[in-house]
């Protein structure tokens, strides 16, 4: 997904989602079921993390950004109803699909009243679950709006940068960056393909008072490459434009 600036609001949610790397949280203590869901979500470019108990699931839901949460009810340490309620109390609006063997109408009503967006009972169709996941993510992003989705979260290849959460993910794994490294990467990802001179980078990231310290840029670029590039000697994301400066690769598929 490319960064969308003002005036580009005609780009649809569907086109954004088609190129967006999505993340799911599966809170489920049945490892076989969790693995089955995880494998099938990969078909829609959705990487899923699995947590086997309620307390750890709640922690993950609060501290990590996800596009969808699939939540069992009968969980060790904290049941799914309480997990759902506490996620909403934290004002986290990520869609939640409850997946449980509890098929009584009262359980469905309670789950939906506590903030779940959907409810499926076991045994279930994996194809139907994946279809519901896609629909919930699409509606969630539509409610956010294309500009908000694009502006808050930049994605190129396997690299995702969440501006609001100040977080970077590489193929779904958190990458720890310093503040300057984050600012550098954000600048590059906001203007993919644009070549920045070292002086421009110093001005935009460090401020004018750092003029004359172009080697500072080189050292930060090298450290950033060590963290995000598979082969820092042959970078994929941040490219050197010889005699000029650096740019973010605009040829990623």
Secondary structure as a PSIPRED ss2 file (coil, helix, strand):
# PSIPRED VFORMAT (PSIPRED V4.0)

   1 X C   1.000  0.000  0.000
   2 X C   1.000  0.000  0.000
   3 X C   1.000  0.000  0.000
   4 X C   1.000  0.000  0.000
   5 X C   1.000  0.000  0.000
   6 X C   1.000  0.000  0.000
   7 X C   1.000  0.000  0.000
   8 X C   1.000  0.000  0.000
   9 X C   1.000  0.000  0.000
  10 X C   1.000  0.000  0.000
  11 X C   1.000  0.000  0.000
  12 X C   1.000  0.000  0.000
  13 X H   0.000  1.000  0.000
  14 X H   0.000  1.000  0.000
  15 X H   0.000  1.000  0.000
  16 X H   0.000  1.000  0.000
  17 X H   0.000  1.000  0.000
  18 X H   0.000  1.000  0.000
  19 X H   0.000  1.000  0.000
  20 X C   1.000  0.000  0.000
  21 X C   1.000  0.000  0.000
  22 X E   0.000  0.000  1.000
  23 X E   0.000  0.000  1.000
  24 X E   0.000  0.000  1.000
  25 X E   0.000  0.000  1.000
  26 X E   0.000  0.000  1.000
  27 X E   0.000  0.000  1.000
  28 X C   1.000  0.000  0.000
  29 X C   1.000  0.000  0.000
  30 X C   1.000  0.000  0.000
  31 X H   0.000  1.000  0.000
  32 X H   0.000  1.000  0.000
  33 X H   0.000  1.000  0.000
  34 X H   0.000  1.000  0.000
  35 X H   0.000  1.000  0.000
  36 X H   0.000  1.000  0.000
  37 X H   0.000  1.000  0.000
  38 X H   0.000  1.000  0.000
  39 X H   0.000  1.000  0.000
  40 X H   0.000  1.000  0.000
  41 X H   0.000  1.000  0.000
  42 X H   0.000  1.000  0.000
  43 X H   0.000  1.000  0.000
  44 X H   0.000  1.000  0.000
  45 X C   1.000  0.000  0.000
  46 X E   0.000  0.000  1.000
  47 X E   0.000  0.000  1.000
  48 X E   0.000  0.000  1.000
  49 X E   0.000  0.000  1.000
  50 X E   0.000  0.000  1.000
  51 X E   0.000  0.000  1.000
  52 X C   1.000  0.000  0.000
  53 X E   0.000  0.000  1.000
  54 X H   0.000  1.000  0.000
  55 X H   0.000  1.000  0.000
  56 X H   0.000  1.000  0.000
  57 X H   0.000  1.000  0.000
  58 X H   0.000  1.000  0.000
  59 X H   0.000  1.000  0.000
  60 X H   0.000  1.000  0.000
  61 X H   0.000  1.000  0.000
  62 X H   0.000  1.000  0.000
  63 X H   0.000  1.000  0.000
  64 X C   1.000  0.000  0.000
  65 X C   1.000  0.000  0.000
  66 X C   1.000  0.000  0.000
  67 X C   1.000  0.000  0.000
  68 X E   0.000  0.000  1.000
  69 X E   0.000  0.000  1.000
  70 X E   0.000  0.000  1.000
  71 X E   0.000  0.000  1.000
  72 X C   1.000  0.000  0.000
  73 X C   1.000  0.000  0.000
  74 X C   1.000  0.000  0.000
  75 X C   1.000  0.000  0.000
  76 X E   0.000  0.000  1.000
  77 X C   1.000  0.000  0.000
  78 X C   1.000  0.000  0.000
  79 X C   1.000  0.000  0.000
  80 X H   0.000  1.000  0.000
  81 X H   0.000  1.000  0.000
  82 X H   0.000  1.000  0.000
  83 X H   0.000  1.000  0.000
  84 X H   0.000  1.000  0.000
  85 X H   0.000  1.000  0.000
  86 X H   0.000  1.000  0.000
  87 X H   0.000  1.000  0.000
  88 X H   0.000  1.000  0.000
  89 X H   0.000  1.000  0.000
  90 X C   1.000  0.000  0.000
  91 X C   1.000  0.000  0.000
  92 X C   1.000  0.000  0.000
  93 X C   1.000  0.000  0.000
  94 X C   1.000  0.000  0.000
  95 X C   1.000  0.000  0.000
  96 X E   0.000  0.000  1.000
  97 X E   0.000  0.000  1.000
  98 X E   0.000  0.000  1.000
  99 X E   0.000  0.000  1.000
 100 X E   0.000  0.000  1.000
 101 X C   1.000  0.000  0.000
 102 X C   1.000  0.000  0.000
 103 X C   1.000  0.000  0.000
 104 X C   1.000  0.000  0.000
 105 X H   0.000  1.000  0.000
 106 X H   0.000  1.000  0.000
 107 X H   0.000  1.000  0.000
 108 X H   0.000  1.000  0.000
 109 X H   0.000  1.000  0.000
 110 X H   0.000  1.000  0.000
 111 X H   0.000  1.000  0.000
 112 X H   0.000  1.000  0.000
 113 X H   0.000  1.000  0.000
 114 X C   1.000  0.000  0.000
 115 X C   1.000  0.000  0.000
 116 X C   1.000  0.000  0.000
 117 X C   1.000  0.000  0.000
 118 X E   0.000  0.000  1.000
 119 X E   0.000  0.000  1.000
 120 X E   0.000  0.000  1.000
 121 X E   0.000  0.000  1.000
 122 X C   1.000  0.000  0.000
 123 X C   1.000  0.000  0.000
 124 X C   1.000  0.000  0.000
 125 X C   1.000  0.000  0.000
 126 X H   0.000  1.000  0.000
 127 X H   0.000  1.000  0.000
 128 X H   0.000  1.000  0.000
 129 X H   0.000  1.000  0.000
 130 X H   0.000  1.000  0.000
 131 X H   0.000  1.000  0.000
 132 X H   0.000  1.000  0.000
 133 X H   0.000  1.000  0.000
 134 X H   0.000  1.000  0.000
 135 X H   0.000  1.000  0.000
 136 X H   0.000  1.000  0.000
 137 X H   0.000  1.000  0.000
 138 X H   0.000  1.000  0.000
 139 X H   0.000  1.000  0.000
 140 X H   0.000  1.000  0.000
 141 X H   0.000  1.000  0.000
 142 X H   0.000  1.000  0.000
 143 X H   0.000  1.000  0.000
 144 X H   0.000  1.000  0.000
 145 X C   1.000  0.000  0.000
 146 X H   0.000  1.000  0.000
 147 X H   0.000  1.000  0.000
 148 X H   0.000  1.000  0.000
 149 X H   0.000  1.000  0.000
 150 X H   0.000  1.000  0.000
 151 X H   0.000  1.000  0.000
 152 X H   0.000  1.000  0.000
 153 X E   0.000  0.000  1.000
 154 X E   0.000  0.000  1.000
 155 X E   0.000  0.000  1.000
 156 X E   0.000  0.000  1.000
 157 X C   1.000  0.000  0.000
 158 X C   1.000  0.000  0.000
 159 X E   0.000  0.000  1.000
 160 X E   0.000  0.000  1.000
 161 X E   0.000  0.000  1.000
 162 X E   0.000  0.000  1.000
 163 X C   1.000  0.000  0.000
 164 X C   1.000  0.000  0.000
 165 X C   1.000  0.000  0.000
 166 X C   1.000  0.000  0.000
 167 X E   0.000  0.000  1.000
 168 X E   0.000  0.000  1.000
 169 X E   0.000  0.000  1.000
 170 X E   0.000  0.000  1.000
 171 X C   1.000  0.000  0.000
 172 X C   1.000  0.000  0.000
 173 X E   0.000  0.000  1.000
 174 X E   0.000  0.000  1.000
 175 X E   0.000  0.000  1.000
 176 X C   1.000  0.000  0.000
 177 X C   1.000  0.000  0.000
 178 X C   1.000  0.000  0.000
 179 X H   0.000  1.000  0.000
 180 X H   0.000  1.000  0.000
 181 X H   0.000  1.000  0.000
 182 X H   0.000  1.000  0.000
 183 X H   0.000  1.000  0.000
 184 X H   0.000  1.000  0.000
 185 X H   0.000  1.000  0.000
 186 X H   0.000  1.000  0.000
 187 X H   0.000  1.000  0.000
 188 X H   0.000  1.000  0.000
 189 X H   0.000  1.000  0.000
 190 X H   0.000  1.000  0.000
 191 X C   1.000  0.000  0.000
 192 X C   1.000  0.000  0.000
 193 X C   1.000  0.000  0.000
 194 X C   1.000  0.000  0.000
 195 X E   0.000  0.000  1.000
 196 X E   0.000  0.000  1.000
 197 X E   0.000  0.000  1.000
 198 X H   0.000  1.000  0.000
 199 X H   0.000  1.000  0.000
 200 X H   0.000  1.000  0.000
 201 X H   0.000  1.000  0.000
 202 X H   0.000  1.000  0.000
 203 X H   0.000  1.000  0.000
 204 X H   0.000  1.000  0.000
 205 X H   0.000  1.000  0.000
 206 X H   0.000  1.000  0.000
 207 X C   1.000  0.000  0.000
 208 X H   0.000  1.000  0.000
 209 X H   0.000  1.000  0.000
 210 X H   0.000  1.000  0.000
 211 X C   1.000  0.000  0.000
 212 X C   1.000  0.000  0.000
 213 X C   1.000  0.000  0.000
 214 X H   0.000  1.000  0.000
 215 X H   0.000  1.000  0.000
 216 X H   0.000  1.000  0.000
 217 X H   0.000  1.000  0.000
 218 X H   0.000  1.000  0.000
 219 X H   0.000  1.000  0.000
 220 X H   0.000  1.000  0.000
 221 X H   0.000  1.000  0.000
 222 X H   0.000  1.000  0.000
 223 X H   0.000  1.000  0.000
 224 X H   0.000  1.000  0.000
 225 X H   0.000  1.000  0.000
 226 X H   0.000  1.000  0.000
 227 X H   0.000  1.000  0.000
 228 X H   0.000  1.000  0.000
 229 X C   1.000  0.000  0.000
 230 X C   1.000  0.000  0.000
 231 X C   1.000  0.000  0.000
 232 X H   0.000  1.000  0.000
 233 X H   0.000  1.000  0.000
 234 X H   0.000  1.000  0.000
 235 X C   1.000  0.000  0.000
 236 X C   1.000  0.000  0.000
 237 X C   1.000  0.000  0.000
 238 X E   0.000  0.000  1.000
 239 X E   0.000  0.000  1.000
 240 X E   0.000  0.000  1.000
 241 X E   0.000  0.000  1.000
 242 X C   1.000  0.000  0.000
 243 X C   1.000  0.000  0.000
 244 X C   1.000  0.000  0.000
 245 X E   0.000  0.000  1.000
 246 X E   0.000  0.000  1.000
 247 X E   0.000  0.000  1.000
 248 X E   0.000  0.000  1.000
 249 X C   1.000  0.000  0.000
 250 X C   1.000  0.000  0.000
 251 X C   1.000  0.000  0.000
 252 X C   1.000  0.000  0.000
 253 X C   1.000  0.000  0.000
